[in-house]
Amino acid sequence: MCNKLRHSYNDILIPARKTLYELKLRRSSGNSSLLEIYKQIAELKEQQHVIAKMRRKGFMTEEKYQNQTAVIDGKIMKQNQELRKISRNSDEDSAIEQLDILIDVFEKMAEDMDCFDKELFTLIAEKMIILDNEKIEFHLIGGMRFTERIVRE
């Protein structure tokens, strides 16, 4: 499951996060200060994504990546503090934060996993349900669910 998500998080997790941000923007459209903060956070997240792509493609050293990521993380934290001052934390905020964690995990994975990583699993998964002899359903943080077929050798 982790390897599949690592290869497809751009197509699944990033659009999901963007959709949640857009939903929050629509709900808070009457409050211009909230709207501006959400826009700034979305732009900063997009910058993080671009920087991660540059690092993966070898256009940026790990040190420079870490420095730029730290600066952007600081700006995001500041915006989130402002956001908490203005509004109460909603379910969407929690889901967005959890999607950010998932995206961060998969952006930082340098290569495919070849064995189970308990620490990683407890970070990204809420639970795992065996549906039948052929399928397992993974419930990830952020409300994401994925079903995997069990491969028998």
DSSP file with accessible surface (Angstrom, degrees, kcal/mol):
  #  RESIDUE AA STRUCTURE BP1 BP2  ACC     N-H-->O    O-->H-N    N-H-->O    O-->H-N    TCO  KAPPA ALPHA  PHI   PSI    X-CA   Y-CA   Z-CA
    1    1 A M     >        0   0   41      0, 0.0     4,-2.4     0, 0.0     5,-0.2   0.000 360.0 360.0 360.0 -44.7    0.0    0.0    0.0
    2    2 A C  H  >  +     0   0   20      1,-0.2     4,-2.6     2,-0.2     5,-0.2   0.909 360.0  48.9 -61.5 -43.4    2.8    2.5    0.9
    3    3 A N  H  > S+     0   0   48      2,-0.2     4,-1.8     1,-0.2    -1,-0.2   0.903 110.9  50.4 -65.0 -39.7    4.6    1.9   -2.3
    4    4 A K  H  > S+     0   0  124      1,-0.2     4,-1.2     2,-0.2    -1,-0.2   0.921 113.2  45.9 -63.0 -43.9    1.5    2.4   -4.4
    5    5 A L  H  X S+     0   0    4     -4,-2.4     4,-1.7     1,-0.2    -2,-0.2   0.878 107.5  57.9 -67.2 -36.5    0.7    5.7   -2.5
    6    6 A R  H  < S+     0   0   48     -4,-2.6     4,-0.2     1,-0.2    -1,-0.2   0.905 111.9  41.9 -59.2 -38.7    4.3    6.8   -2.9
    7    7 A H  H  < S+     0   0  116     -4,-1.8    -1,-0.2     1,-0.2    -2,-0.2   0.711 127.0  30.8 -82.0 -19.3    3.9    6.6   -6.6
    8    8 A S  H >X S+     0   0   31     -4,-1.2     4,-1.3    -3,-0.2     3,-1.1   0.299  79.1 107.0-125.7  12.2    0.4    8.0   -6.8
    9    9 A Y  H 3X>S+     0   0    4     -4,-1.7     5,-1.9     1,-0.3     4,-0.9   0.845  79.6  61.0 -61.3 -30.8    0.1   10.6   -4.0
   10   10 A N  H 345S+     0   0   51      1,-0.2    -1,-0.3    -4,-0.2    -2,-0.1   0.837 110.5  40.4 -60.8 -33.7    0.3   13.4   -6.6
   11   11 A D  H <45S+     0   0  128     -3,-1.1    -1,-0.2     3,-0.1    -2,-0.2   0.635 130.9  23.1 -90.1 -17.6   -2.8   12.0   -8.2
   12   12 A I  H  X5S+     0   0   56     -4,-1.3     4,-1.5    -3,-0.2    -3,-0.2   0.788 124.7  34.8-113.2 -60.1   -4.7   11.2   -5.0
   13   13 A L  H  X5S+     0   0    0     -4,-0.9     4,-2.6    -5,-0.2     5,-0.2   0.900 114.8  51.2 -74.6 -42.1   -3.6   13.1   -1.9
   14   14 A I  H  ><S+     0   0   21     -5,-1.9     4,-2.6     1,-0.2     5,-0.2   0.949 112.3  45.9 -66.5 -44.9   -2.7   16.5   -3.4
   15   15 A P  H  > S+     0   0   54      0, 0.0     4,-2.6     0, 0.0    -1,-0.2   0.897 112.1  53.2 -63.2 -34.6   -6.0   16.9   -5.3
   16   16 A A  H  X S+     0   0   27     -4,-1.5     4,-2.3     2,-0.2    -2,-0.2   0.930 110.4  46.7 -63.8 -43.4   -7.9   15.8   -2.2
   17   17 A R  H  X S+     0   0   14     -4,-2.6     4,-2.4     2,-0.2    -1,-0.2   0.931 112.3  50.5 -63.3 -43.5   -6.1   18.5   -0.1
   18   18 A K  H  X S+     0   0  129     -4,-2.6     4,-2.5     1,-0.2    -2,-0.2   0.917 109.5  50.8 -61.4 -41.9   -6.8   21.1   -2.8
   19   19 A T  H  X S+     0   0   84     -4,-2.6     4,-2.4     1,-0.2    -1,-0.2   0.909 109.7  50.0 -63.5 -41.7  -10.5   20.2   -2.8
   20   20 A L  H  X S+     0   0   38     -4,-2.3     4,-2.4     2,-0.2    -1,-0.2   0.907 110.3  50.5 -63.5 -41.0  -10.7   20.5    1.0
   21   21 A Y  H  X S+     0   0   16     -4,-2.4     4,-2.6     2,-0.2    -2,-0.2   0.926 110.1  50.0 -61.0 -43.9   -9.0   23.9    0.8
   22   22 A E  H  X S+     0   0   75     -4,-2.5     4,-2.4     2,-0.2    -2,-0.2   0.899 109.4  51.6 -63.0 -38.9  -11.5   25.0   -1.8
   23   23 A L  H  X S+     0   0   55     -4,-2.4     4,-2.3     2,-0.2    -1,-0.2   0.934 110.9  47.7 -61.5 -45.2  -14.4   23.8    0.3
   24   24 A K  H  X S+     0   0   11     -4,-2.4     4,-1.9     1,-0.2    -2,-0.2   0.902 110.0  53.3 -62.7 -40.3  -13.0   25.8    3.2
   25   25 A L  H  < S+     0   0   37     -4,-2.6    -1,-0.2     1,-0.2    -2,-0.2   0.922 109.6  47.8 -61.9 -42.8  -12.6   28.8    1.0
   26   26 A R  H >< S+     0   0  165     -4,-2.4     3,-1.0     1,-0.2    -1,-0.2   0.910 112.6  49.0 -64.5 -40.9  -16.2   28.6   -0.1
   27   27 A R  H 3< S+     0   0  169     -4,-2.3     3,-0.3     1,-0.2    -1,-0.2   0.805 118.5  39.3 -68.3 -30.3  -17.5   28.2    3.4
   28   28 A S  T >< S+     0   0   13     -4,-1.9     3,-2.1    -5,-0.2     7,-0.4   0.210  77.9 116.4-104.8  18.1  -15.4   31.2    4.7
   29   29 A S  T <  S+     0   0   81     -3,-1.0    -1,-0.2     1,-0.3    -2,-0.1   0.750  71.3  60.8 -62.6 -21.7  -15.9   33.4    1.7
   30   30 A G  T 3  S+     0   0   80     -3,-0.3     2,-0.8    -4,-0.2    -1,-0.3   0.693  96.1  66.5 -76.3 -16.5  -17.8   35.9    3.8
   31   31 A N    <>  -     0   0   59     -3,-2.1     4,-2.3     1,-0.2     3,-0.2  -0.858  65.7-170.6-110.0 101.0  -14.7   36.4    6.0
   32   32 A S  H  > S+     0   0   95     -2,-0.8     4,-2.3     1,-0.2     5,-0.2   0.831  84.1  54.6 -65.3 -32.4  -12.0   38.1    3.9
   33   33 A S  H  > S+     0   0   53      2,-0.2     4,-2.0     1,-0.2    -1,-0.2   0.914 110.4  46.5 -69.5 -38.3   -9.2   37.6    6.5
   34   34 A L  H  > S+     0   0   16      2,-0.2     4,-2.7     1,-0.2     5,-0.2   0.933 111.3  52.9 -64.1 -44.0   -9.9   33.9    6.7
   35   35 A L  H  X S+     0   0   41     -4,-2.3     4,-2.3    -7,-0.4    -2,-0.2   0.916 108.8  48.9 -57.6 -45.1  -10.0   33.7    3.0
   36   36 A E  H  X S+     0   0   91     -4,-2.3     4,-2.4     2,-0.2    -1,-0.2   0.911 111.0  49.8 -64.7 -40.8   -6.6   35.4    2.7
   37   37 A I  H  X S+     0   0   14     -4,-2.0     4,-2.6     2,-0.2     5,-0.2   0.936 110.7  49.6 -64.9 -44.7   -5.0   33.1    5.3
   38   38 A Y  H  X S+     0   0    7     -4,-2.7     4,-2.5     1,-0.2    -1,-0.2   0.904 110.9  50.2 -61.7 -39.7   -6.3   30.0    3.5
   39   39 A K  H  X S+     0   0   93     -4,-2.3     4,-2.4    -5,-0.2    -1,-0.2   0.924 110.8  49.0 -63.4 -44.0   -5.0   31.3    0.2
   40   40 A Q  H  X S+     0   0   61     -4,-2.4     4,-2.4     2,-0.2    -2,-0.2   0.916 111.6  49.0 -64.0 -41.5   -1.5   31.9    1.7
   41   41 A I  H  X S+     0   0    1     -4,-2.6     4,-2.6     2,-0.2     5,-0.2   0.931 110.8  50.5 -63.5 -43.8   -1.4   28.5    3.3
   42   42 A A  H  X S+     0   0   35     -4,-2.5     4,-2.1     1,-0.2    -2,-0.2   0.913 110.9  49.1 -61.3 -40.9   -2.4   26.9    0.0
   43   43 A E  H  X S+     0   0  118     -4,-2.4     4,-2.2     2,-0.2    -1,-0.2   0.903 111.0  49.6 -65.3 -40.7    0.3   28.8   -1.8
   44   44 A L  H  X S+     0   0   16     -4,-2.4     4,-2.2     2,-0.2    -2,-0.2   0.905 109.9  51.0 -65.2 -39.4    2.9   27.8    0.7
   45   45 A K  H  X S+     0   0   22     -4,-2.6     4,-2.2     2,-0.2    -1,-0.2   0.895 108.9  51.4 -64.6 -39.1    1.9   24.1    0.5
   46   46 A E  H  X S+     0   0   97     -4,-2.1     4,-2.4     2,-0.2    -1,-0.2   0.908 107.7  52.8 -64.6 -38.9    2.2   24.3   -3.3
   47   47 A Q  H  X S+     0   0   91     -4,-2.2     4,-2.6     1,-0.2    -2,-0.2   0.916 108.2  51.1 -61.2 -42.1    5.7   25.8   -2.8
   48   48 A Q  H  X S+     0   0   21     -4,-2.2     4,-2.5     1,-0.2    -1,-0.2   0.913 109.2  50.7 -60.5 -42.5    6.6   22.8   -0.6
   49   49 A H  H  X S+     0   0   11     -4,-2.2     4,-2.2     2,-0.2    -2,-0.2   0.922 110.8  48.0 -63.1 -43.3    5.4   20.4   -3.3
   50   50 A V  H  X S+     0   0   66     -4,-2.4     4,-2.4     1,-0.2    -2,-0.2   0.927 111.7  50.1 -63.9 -42.9    7.5   22.1   -6.0
   51   51 A I  H  X S+     0   0   14     -4,-2.6     4,-2.3     1,-0.2    -1,-0.2   0.911 109.4  51.4 -63.1 -41.6   10.6   22.1   -3.8
   52   52 A A  H  X S+     0   0    0     -4,-2.5     4,-2.6     1,-0.2    -1,-0.2   0.905 109.5  50.1 -63.0 -40.9   10.0   18.4   -3.1
   53   53 A K  H  X S+     0   0   84     -4,-2.2     4,-2.0     1,-0.2    -1,-0.2   0.920 109.6  51.2 -61.3 -43.3    9.8   17.6   -6.8
   54   54 A M  H  <>S+     0   0   72     -4,-2.4     5,-2.5     1,-0.2     6,-0.7   0.902 111.0  48.3 -62.0 -41.1   13.0   19.6   -7.4
   55   55 A R  H ><5S+     0   0   37     -4,-2.3     3,-1.4     4,-0.2     5,-0.2   0.936 110.5  50.5 -65.0 -45.8   14.8   17.6   -4.7
   56   56 A R  H 3<5S+     0   0   89     -4,-2.6    -1,-0.2     1,-0.3    -2,-0.2   0.847 110.6  49.8 -61.5 -33.8   13.5   14.2   -6.1
   57   57 A K  T 3<5S-     0   0  147     -4,-2.0    -1,-0.3    -5,-0.2    -2,-0.2   0.443 118.6-111.1 -86.4  -0.6   14.7   15.1   -9.6
   58   58 A G  T < 5S+     0   0   62     -3,-1.4    -3,-0.2    -4,-0.3    -2,-0.1   0.605  84.8 119.6  86.3  12.7   18.1   16.1   -8.3
   59   59 A F  S   <S+     0   0  153     -5,-2.5     2,-0.3    -6,-0.2    -4,-0.2   0.490  74.6  42.5 -86.2  -3.0   17.9   19.9   -8.9
   60   60 A M  S    S-     0   0   21     -6,-0.7    -2,-0.2    -5,-0.2    -1,-0.1  -0.999  82.2-119.9-146.0 139.5   18.4   20.7   -5.3
   61   61 A T     >  -     0   0   90     -2,-0.3     4,-2.5     1,-0.1     5,-0.2  -0.358  29.7-115.2 -73.5 159.3   20.7   19.4   -2.6
   62   62 A E  H  > S+     0   0   93      1,-0.2     4,-2.8     2,-0.2     5,-0.2   0.896 116.1  53.4 -61.5 -39.5   19.2   17.8    0.5
   63   63 A E  H  > S+     0   0  146      2,-0.2     4,-2.4     1,-0.2    -1,-0.2   0.937 110.6  45.0 -62.9 -46.0   20.6   20.6    2.7
   64   64 A K  H  > S+     0   0  109      2,-0.2     4,-2.8     1,-0.2     5,-0.3   0.909 112.9  52.3 -65.5 -39.4   19.0   23.3    0.6
   65   65 A Y  H  X S+     0   0    3     -4,-2.5     4,-2.7     1,-0.2     5,-0.2   0.941 110.2  47.7 -59.8 -47.8   15.7   21.4    0.5
   66   66 A Q  H  X S+     0   0   82     -4,-2.8     4,-2.3     1,-0.2    -2,-0.2   0.908 113.0  48.9 -61.7 -43.0   15.7   21.1    4.3
   67   67 A N  H  X S+     0   0   94     -4,-2.4     4,-2.0     2,-0.2    -2,-0.2   0.936 114.5  43.7 -62.8 -47.8   16.5   24.8    4.7
   68   68 A Q  H  X S+     0   0   63     -4,-2.8     4,-2.3     1,-0.2    -2,-0.2   0.895 113.4  51.7 -67.2 -38.1   13.8   25.9    2.3
   69   69 A T  H  X S+     0   0    5     -4,-2.7     4,-3.0    -5,-0.3    -1,-0.2   0.906 108.3  52.1 -63.8 -40.7   11.3   23.5    3.8
   70   70 A A  H  X S+     0   0   60     -4,-2.3     4,-2.2    -5,-0.2    -1,-0.2   0.906 109.5  49.4 -63.1 -41.0   12.0   24.8    7.3
   71   71 A V  H  X S+     0   0   85     -4,-2.0     4,-1.9     2,-0.2    -2,-0.2   0.946 114.1  44.7 -63.2 -46.5   11.4   28.4    6.2
   72   72 A I  H  X S+     0   0    8     -4,-2.3     4,-2.6     1,-0.2    -2,-0.2   0.917 110.6  54.3 -66.3 -41.0    8.1   27.4    4.6
   73   73 A D  H  X S+     0   0   60     -4,-3.0     4,-2.7     1,-0.2    -1,-0.2   0.905 107.5  51.7 -58.2 -40.5    7.0   25.3    7.5
   74   74 A G  H  X S+     0   0   39     -4,-2.2     4,-2.1     2,-0.2    -1,-0.2   0.909 109.9  48.3 -62.6 -41.5    7.6   28.3    9.8
   75   75 A K  H  X S+     0   0  109     -4,-1.9     4,-2.3     2,-0.2    -2,-0.2   0.899 111.6  49.9 -65.8 -39.7    5.4   30.5    7.6
   76   76 A I  H  X S+     0   0    7     -4,-2.6     4,-2.8     2,-0.2    -2,-0.2   0.920 109.2  51.6 -65.2 -42.5    2.7   27.9    7.6
   77   77 A M  H  X S+     0   0  115     -4,-2.7     4,-2.2     1,-0.2    -1,-0.2   0.915 109.8  49.9 -59.8 -42.2    2.8   27.6   11.3
   78   78 A K  H  X S+     0   0  133     -4,-2.1     4,-2.0     2,-0.2    -1,-0.2   0.922 111.5  48.0 -62.7 -44.0    2.5   31.3   11.7
   79   79 A Q  H  X S+     0   0   34     -4,-2.3     4,-2.5     1,-0.2    -2,-0.2   0.900 110.6  51.9 -64.3 -40.0   -0.5   31.3    9.3
   80   80 A N  H  X S+     0   0   33     -4,-2.8     4,-2.4     2,-0.2    -1,-0.2   0.874 107.3  52.8 -65.2 -35.6   -2.1   28.5   11.2
   81   81 A Q  H  X S+     0   0  104     -4,-2.2     4,-1.6     2,-0.2    -1,-0.2   0.925 110.6  47.4 -63.8 -43.0   -1.7   30.4   14.5
   82   82 A E  H  X S+     0   0   72     -4,-2.0     4,-1.7     1,-0.2    -2,-0.2   0.907 110.3  53.4 -62.3 -40.7   -3.5   33.4   12.9
   83   83 A L  H  X S+     0   0    7     -4,-2.5     4,-3.2     1,-0.2    -2,-0.2   0.915 106.8  51.0 -61.8 -43.7   -6.2   31.1   11.6
   84   84 A R  H  < S+     0   0  129     -4,-2.4    -1,-0.2     1,-0.2    -2,-0.2   0.835 107.5  54.4 -64.6 -33.0   -6.8   29.6   15.1
   85   85 A K  H  < S+     0   0  156     -4,-1.6    -1,-0.2    -5,-0.2    -2,-0.2   0.874 116.8  36.8 -65.3 -37.8   -7.1   33.1   16.5
   86   86 A I  H  < S+     0   0   66     -4,-1.7     2,-0.3    -3,-0.2    -2,-0.2   0.870 124.7  21.2 -85.0 -41.4   -9.8   34.0   13.9
   87   87 A S  S  < S-     0   0   27     -4,-3.2     2,-0.2    -5,-0.2    -1,-0.1  -0.858  77.6-105.3-129.1 163.8  -11.8   30.8   13.6
   88   88 A R        -     0   0  205     -2,-0.3     2,-0.3     1,-0.1    -3,-0.1  -0.560  48.0 -97.0 -84.2 152.6  -12.4   27.6   15.5
   89   89 A N        -     0   0   86     -2,-0.2     2,-0.2    -5,-0.1    -1,-0.1  -0.526  48.0-165.3 -71.4 128.6  -10.8   24.5   14.3
   90   90 A S     >  -     0   0   24     -2,-0.3     4,-1.8     1,-0.1     5,-0.1  -0.564  36.5 -99.0-109.3 175.5  -13.1   22.5   12.1
   91   91 A D  H  > S+     0   0  148      1,-0.2     4,-2.5     2,-0.2     5,-0.2   0.869 123.3  56.2 -61.1 -36.8  -13.2   18.9   10.8
   92   92 A E  H  > S+     0   0   23      2,-0.2     4,-2.9     1,-0.2     5,-0.2   0.905 103.5  53.5 -64.0 -40.2  -11.8   20.2    7.5
   93   93 A D  H  > S+     0   0   12      1,-0.2     4,-2.6     2,-0.2    -1,-0.2   0.932 110.8  46.7 -58.3 -45.0   -8.8   21.7    9.3
   94   94 A S  H  X S+     0   0   48     -4,-1.8     4,-2.4     2,-0.2    -2,-0.2   0.927 113.2  48.0 -63.8 -45.2   -8.1   18.4   10.9
   95   95 A A  H  X S+     0   0   19     -4,-2.5     4,-2.6     2,-0.2    -2,-0.2   0.909 112.4  49.7 -63.0 -40.5   -8.5   16.4    7.6
   96   96 A I  H  X S+     0   0    6     -4,-2.9     4,-2.5     2,-0.2    -2,-0.2   0.932 110.5  49.8 -64.9 -43.6   -6.2   18.9    5.8
   97   97 A E  H  X S+     0   0   68     -4,-2.6     4,-1.7    -5,-0.2    -1,-0.2   0.909 112.5  47.7 -61.2 -41.3   -3.6   18.7    8.5
   98   98 A Q  H  X S+     0   0   53     -4,-2.4     4,-2.3     2,-0.2    -1,-0.2   0.894 110.3  51.1 -69.6 -37.4   -3.7   14.9    8.3
   99   99 A L  H  X S+     0   0    2     -4,-2.6     4,-3.0     1,-0.2     5,-0.2   0.894 107.2  55.2 -64.0 -37.3   -3.5   15.0    4.5
  100  100 A D  H  X S+     0   0   21     -4,-2.5     4,-2.6     2,-0.2    -1,-0.2   0.898 106.9  50.3 -60.9 -39.7   -0.5   17.3    4.8
  101  101 A I  H  X S+     0   0   73     -4,-1.7     4,-2.6     2,-0.2    -2,-0.2   0.945 111.7  47.7 -63.1 -46.8    1.2   14.6    7.1
  102  102 A L  H  X S+     0   0    0     -4,-2.3     4,-2.4     2,-0.2     5,-0.2   0.937 112.9  47.8 -60.0 -47.3    0.5   11.9    4.5
  103  103 A I  H  X S+     0   0    3     -4,-3.0     4,-2.6     1,-0.2     5,-0.2   0.928 111.4  51.0 -60.5 -43.6    1.8   14.0    1.6
  104  104 A D  H  X S+     0   0   53     -4,-2.6     4,-1.8    -5,-0.2    -1,-0.2   0.916 109.2  51.2 -60.7 -43.1    4.9   14.9    3.6
  105  105 A V  H  X S+     0   0   19     -4,-2.6     4,-0.8     1,-0.2    -1,-0.2   0.947 114.4  42.2 -59.8 -47.6    5.6   11.2    4.4
  106  106 A F  H  < S+     0   0    2     -4,-2.4    -1,-0.2     1,-0.2     3,-0.2   0.823 111.6  54.4 -75.5 -28.4    5.3   10.2    0.8
  107  107 A E  H  < S+     0   0    7     -4,-2.6    -1,-0.2    -5,-0.2    -2,-0.2   0.851 110.5  47.6 -68.6 -31.9    7.3   13.1   -0.5
  108  108 A K  H  < S+     0   0   87     -4,-1.8     2,-0.5    -5,-0.2    -1,-0.2   0.612  83.1 106.8 -86.8 -11.7   10.2   12.3    1.8
  109  109 A M     <  -     0   0   24     -4,-0.8     3,-0.1    -3,-0.2     4,-0.0  -0.563  51.4-168.2 -69.3 118.2   10.2    8.5    0.9
  110  110 A A        +     0   0   79     -2,-0.5     2,-0.3     1,-0.1    -1,-0.2   0.804  64.4   1.9 -79.4 -30.4   13.4    8.2   -1.2
  111  111 A E  S    S-     0   0  150      1,-0.0    -1,-0.1     0, 0.0  -105,-0.0  -0.948  89.3 -72.9-151.5 168.4   12.7    4.7   -2.4
  112  112 A D        -     0   0   74     -2,-0.3     2,-0.3     1,-0.1    -2,-0.0  -0.280  49.6-115.0 -63.9 151.6   10.1    1.9   -2.3
  113  113 A M        -     0   0   45      1,-0.1  -110,-0.1    -4,-0.0    -1,-0.1  -0.656  22.8-171.3 -86.6 144.1    9.8   -0.1    0.8
  114  114 A D  S    S+     0   0  156     -2,-0.3     2,-0.3     1,-0.1    -1,-0.1   0.417  70.5  27.7-114.8  -0.7   10.7   -3.8    0.8
  115  115 A C  S    S-     0   0   91      0, 0.0    -1,-0.1     0, 0.0     2,-0.1  -0.971  95.0 -77.5-151.9 166.4    9.4   -4.7    4.2
  116  116 A F        -     0   0  142     -2,-0.3     2,-0.6    -3,-0.1    -2,-0.0  -0.417  34.8-158.1 -68.1 135.2    6.8   -3.6    6.8
  117  117 A D     >  -     0   0   73      1,-0.2     4,-2.6    -2,-0.1     5,-0.2  -0.917   5.0-169.8-118.1 101.7    7.6   -0.5    8.8
  118  118 A K  H  > S+     0   0  153     -2,-0.6     4,-2.6     1,-0.2     5,-0.2   0.892  86.0  52.8 -60.1 -42.5    5.6   -0.5   12.0
  119  119 A E  H  > S+     0   0  159      1,-0.2     4,-1.3     2,-0.2    -1,-0.2   0.929 112.2  44.9 -61.5 -45.0    6.5    3.1   12.9
  120  120 A L  H  > S+     0   0   22      2,-0.2     4,-2.1     1,-0.2     5,-0.3   0.925 112.0  52.9 -64.0 -44.2    5.4    4.4    9.5
  121  121 A F  H  X S+     0   0   40     -4,-2.6     4,-2.6     1,-0.2    -2,-0.2   0.925 108.8  48.4 -59.6 -44.9    2.2    2.4    9.6
  122  122 A T  H  < S+     0   0   92     -4,-2.6    -1,-0.2     1,-0.2    -2,-0.2   0.789 111.0  53.5 -69.0 -23.9    1.2    3.8   13.0
  123  123 A L  H  < S+     0   0   90     -4,-1.3    -1,-0.2    -3,-0.3    -2,-0.2   0.892 122.7  24.2 -73.7 -40.3    1.9    7.3   11.7
  124  124 A I  H  < S+     0   0    0     -4,-2.1    17,-2.5    -5,-0.1     2,-0.4   0.646 111.4  69.7-105.1 -17.4   -0.3    7.1    8.6
  125  125 A A  E  <  -A  140   0A  12     -4,-2.6    15,-0.3    -5,-0.3     3,-0.1  -0.857  44.7-172.7-111.8 139.1   -2.9    4.5    9.4
  126  126 A E  E    S-     0   0A 115     13,-3.7     2,-0.3    -2,-0.4    14,-0.2   0.820  74.8 -25.6 -87.8 -41.8   -5.8    4.5   11.8
  127  127 A K  E     -A  139   0A 111     12,-1.6    12,-3.0     2,-0.0     2,-0.4  -0.985  49.8-134.5-163.5 169.2   -6.8    0.9   11.3
  128  128 A M  E     -A  138   0A  94     -2,-0.3     2,-0.5    10,-0.2    10,-0.2  -0.998  18.2-163.4-133.7 131.9   -6.7   -2.1    9.0
  129  129 A I  E     -A  137   0A  60      8,-3.1     8,-3.5    -2,-0.4     2,-0.8  -0.977  16.0-140.3-121.7 128.9   -9.7   -4.3    8.4
  130  130 A I  E     -A  136   0A 118     -2,-0.5     6,-0.2     6,-0.2     3,-0.1  -0.775  19.7-175.7 -85.5 113.7   -9.6   -7.7    6.8
  131  131 A L        -     0   0   79      4,-1.8     2,-0.3    -2,-0.8    -1,-0.2   0.886  60.1 -40.0 -80.1 -42.3  -12.7   -7.8    4.6
  132  132 A D  S    S-     0   0   69      3,-1.4     3,-0.5     0, 0.0    -1,-0.2  -0.882  81.1 -62.5-162.6-166.0  -12.4  -11.4    3.4
  133  133 A N  S    S+     0   0  127     -2,-0.3     3,-0.1     1,-0.2    -3,-0.0   0.586 132.2  38.1 -69.9  -8.0   -9.7  -13.9    2.4
  134  134 A E  S    S+     0   0  114      1,-0.2    16,-2.9    15,-0.1     2,-0.4   0.538 110.4  52.8-120.0 -10.7   -8.8  -11.7   -0.6
  135  135 A K  E     - B   0 149A  66     -3,-0.5    -4,-1.8    14,-0.3    -3,-1.4  -0.982  46.9-169.9-138.7 145.1   -9.0   -8.0    0.6
  136  136 A I  E     -AB 130 148A  34     12,-2.7    12,-3.1    -2,-0.4     2,-0.5  -0.988  16.0-148.5-125.9 137.1   -7.7   -5.7    3.3
  137  137 A E  E     -AB 129 147A  38     -8,-3.5    -8,-3.1    -2,-0.4     2,-0.5  -0.925   8.6-156.4-109.4 128.1   -9.0   -2.2    3.8
  138  138 A F  E     -AB 128 146A  23      8,-3.7     8,-2.3    -2,-0.5     2,-0.7  -0.899   2.0-157.7-103.8 128.1   -6.7    0.4    5.2
  139  139 A H  E     -AB 127 145A  10    -12,-3.0   -13,-3.7    -2,-0.5   -12,-1.6  -0.924  19.5-167.6-104.7 108.7   -8.1    3.5    7.0
  140  140 A L  E >   -A  125   0A   0      4,-3.1     3,-1.0    -2,-0.7   -15,-0.3  -0.489  30.9 -86.6 -92.6 165.2   -5.5    6.2    6.8
  141  141 A I  G >  S+     0   0   20    -17,-2.5     3,-0.7     1,-0.2    -1,-0.2  -0.286 112.8  44.7 -62.4 154.4   -5.4    9.5    8.7
  142  142 A G  G 3  S-     0   0   13      1,-0.2    -1,-0.2    -3,-0.1   -43,-0.1   0.531 129.8 -77.4  85.3   4.0   -7.3   12.3    7.0
  143  143 A G  G <  S+     0   0   60     -3,-1.0     2,-0.2     1,-0.3    -1,-0.2   0.548  86.3 146.4  85.6   5.7  -10.3   10.0    6.3
  144  144 A M    <   -     0   0   34     -3,-0.7    -4,-3.1    -4,-0.3     2,-0.4  -0.562  26.8-168.3 -79.6 141.7   -8.7    8.2    3.3
  145  145 A R  E     -B  139   0A 160     -6,-0.2     2,-0.4    -2,-0.2    -6,-0.2  -0.998   5.6-178.4-130.8 137.0   -9.6    4.5    2.7
  146  146 A F  E     -B  138   0A  45     -8,-2.3    -8,-3.7    -2,-0.4     2,-0.5  -0.994  14.9-148.1-135.4 140.3   -7.8    2.1    0.4
  147  147 A T  E     -B  137   0A  71     -2,-0.4     2,-0.4   -10,-0.2   -10,-0.2  -0.915  14.6-167.8-109.1 133.3   -8.6   -1.6   -0.4
  148  148 A E  E     -B  136   0A  39    -12,-3.1   -12,-2.7    -2,-0.5     2,-0.3  -0.954  19.0-128.4-120.7 138.9   -5.7   -3.9   -1.3
  149  149 A R  E     -B  135   0A 156     -2,-0.4     2,-0.5   -14,-0.2   -14,-0.3  -0.661  27.0-121.0 -80.7 140.9   -6.0   -7.4   -2.7
  150  150 A I        -     0   0   56    -16,-2.9     2,-0.6    -2,-0.3    -1,-0.0  -0.724  23.9-145.6 -83.6 125.0   -4.1  -10.1   -0.8
  151  151 A V        -     0   0  119     -2,-0.5     2,-0.5     2,-0.0   -17,-0.0  -0.832  10.3-157.7 -95.4 122.2   -1.6  -11.7   -3.2
  152  152 A R              0   0  171     -2,-0.6   -18,-0.0   -18,-0.0    -2,-0.0  -0.854 360.0 360.0-101.3 133.5   -1.0  -15.4   -2.5
  153  153 A E              0   0  231     -2,-0.5    -2,-0.0     0, 0.0     0, 0.0  -0.685 360.0 360.0-106.8 360.0    2.2  -16.9   -3.7
